[in-house]
Amino acid sequence: MSQGTIKKLTDKGFGFIEGERGDIFFHCSAVEGEITFDHLSEGQQVEYTEGQGPKGPRAEQVKVLA
């Protein structure tokens, strides 16, 4: 799993993570664990799996690090 920092969140249900290989898109449905997308904040540390979406790379299985 890769690690990164939430760089930007939108009110449309998606955001971007500043990851090890640059910025990567993520959708609210990719957030796992007890914290929901609405409780995320910019600057939080997360881990994720890199996947492929219809428009390019995206983060999947996004989990907030304690």
C-alpha positions as CSV (number, residue, x, y, z in Angstrom):
1,M,0.0,0.0,0.0
2,S,1.1,3.5,-0.7
3,Q,0.9,6.5,1.7
4,G,0.2,10.1,1.1
5,T,-1.5,13.3,2.4
6,I,-5.0,14.5,1.4
7,K,-4.2,17.6,-0.7
8,K,-7.7,18.7,-1.8
9,L,-11.3,17.8,-1.1
10,T,-14.4,18.9,-3.0
11,D,-18.0,19.2,-2.1
12,K,-18.7,16.9,-5.1
13,G,-17.5,13.8,-3.4
14,F,-13.9,13.4,-4.6
15,G,-10.5,14.6,-3.8
16,F,-6.8,14.3,-4.4
17,I,-4.0,12.7,-2.5
18,E,-0.4,13.9,-2.7
19,G,1.2,10.6,-3.0
20,E,4.7,9.1,-3.5
21,R,4.4,9.4,-7.3
22,G,2.5,12.7,-7.5
23,D,-1.1,13.6,-7.0
24,I,-3.8,10.9,-7.4
25,F,-7.6,11.2,-7.6
26,F,-9.9,9.4,-5.2
27,H,-13.7,9.1,-5.0
28,C,-15.7,9.1,-1.8
29,S,-16.7,5.5,-2.4
30,A,-13.0,4.5,-2.0
31,V,-12.8,5.6,1.7
32,E,-12.8,2.6,4.0
33,G,-12.9,2.2,7.8
34,E,-14.8,4.1,10.5
35,I,-14.2,7.6,9.0
36,T,-16.4,8.7,6.1
37,F,-15.6,11.1,3.3
38,D,-17.5,13.9,5.1
39,H,-15.1,13.6,8.1
40,L,-11.9,13.8,6.1
41,S,-9.8,16.9,6.1
42,E,-7.0,18.3,4.0
43,G,-3.6,17.4,5.5
44,Q,-4.6,14.0,6.9
45,Q,-2.3,11.1,6.3
46,V,-3.8,8.2,4.4
47,E,-2.8,4.9,2.9
48,Y,-4.2,3.5,-0.3
49,T,-3.9,1.1,-3.2
50,E,-3.3,2.5,-6.6
51,G,-5.9,1.4,-9.2
52,Q,-7.0,2.4,-12.6
53,G,-10.2,4.4,-13.3
54,P,-11.9,5.4,-16.5
55,K,-9.9,8.7,-16.7
56,G,-6.5,7.4,-15.4
57,P,-4.9,6.4,-12.1
58,R,-7.0,6.6,-8.9
59,A,-6.6,5.7,-5.2
60,E,-8.7,2.8,-3.9
61,Q,-9.1,1.4,-0.4
62,V,-8.3,4.8,1.2
63,K,-7.8,4.5,4.9
64,V,-6.8,7.2,7.4
65,L,-3.6,6.6,9.3
66,A,-3.9,7.0,13.1
